[in-house]
Each structure stands twice: as structure tokens, then as C-alpha cells.
Amino acid sequence: MSNPGVELWDQRYAGETYLFGERPNAFLSRQTQRLQGRRRALAVADGEGRNGVWLAEQGLEVVSLDGSGAAQRKARRLAEQRGVELQLELADLETWSWPTESFDVVAAIFIQFAGPDLRSRLFAGMRQALAPGGLLLLEGYRPEQLGYRTGGPPIVENLYTEDLLREAFAGLQILELTSYDAVIEEGTGHSGMSALIDLVARQPG
């Protein structure tokens, strides 16, 4: 049976250009120093691979996880162009079996296609996948993004607040949790002034 959600993303990623650009997310790229000495990373809903490729360029072994085959074909091409390796994992995020304590870094950048029920499962899986001492790096949009209309879903329930993230990751040590507005230019998918929220959290141990 076909998956309408996957078909929609395959259509969005079908063009030759990269929907969200080829450069890494700015928040993620600011975390370079935190990545020192870390070995394995999971890039959740990594799409066309811009963030997974950047993590690989930092010397990490990267699993790039996404549900769109069209996106992963472009991720493979981007990795080849940059001279790095990605382990591409094509999976339905609603049913994927999350490994336990397997990654030193879990990066989740703008995964707000997920409504509250799926989001709860994804967040639980991300916590489960973090090794002791592992880092969670997450960026998303706040509800104020609905006024900007420069990216993200027009669904307030899918957006993040500081209270929501504090509750969702209460078992982790929060190293950074900031809300701010900034201009971002990530291809045609994210472009313009944006209401952002960043989380850096550490798994105990």
C-alpha cells in the first residue's frame, strides 16, 4: 500500500535542486566544538542529506534516516560530491525500530511534519538512541512562525515551545534552550525571518 505522506515528500524532493539547500543548518554548524571526540551520529528525517553530510565532514560515522527514496538519492549524490560516506537508512519513521544507546549525537532539524502523537514517539526514540553522555541537537519553529510563513507546517500543534521541549526531554541535561527570531536561507524551503527554537541536551552517564 502506498504512503501518501512519503509520496508527497518524494514529489517535493523530485527536482534537481536541493529543496532546503546544500549547506548545513546554521544551528547545527554552530555545534562544531561539541562534536569533538564523538564517533556516531544519527540524522533524523535527514532529507536530501545536507546535515548528515556535514556531520560526516566533521569525522563522524553518520546514519542518515529518512522516509523518501527521492531525498536519499540526492543525499547519496551530495555525499559523493563532498567525498564522505553516509549510511542511508530508508525507513517509515512511524514504525522504525529505534536502536538503544547507539549514537553519540542525534540531530533532529526541522522534523515538524510530525503531529503530537508521532512527535512523542520520535522524541522517545531519540532519547532511546542516545548513548550515555550523548548529545541531542534539535532545532524547530515556535508557534510565532505562523505569522512569518517562511517555512514549516501551518499547524500550530506541530510547533515547539520551551515548555514542550523541557517536558519532552526532562530526563536529559539541558545545555542550551533558546528562543529567538532570525533570518534563515535554506533553499526555497526555508527562507526569511523565522521564529526559531534550539535545544542542546545531554544524555546522563
Summary of the structure (lengths in Angstrom):
residues: 205
radius of gyration: 15.7
end to end distance: 42.2
largest distance: 44.3
contacts: 652
relative contact order: 0.16
helix: 33%
strand: 30%
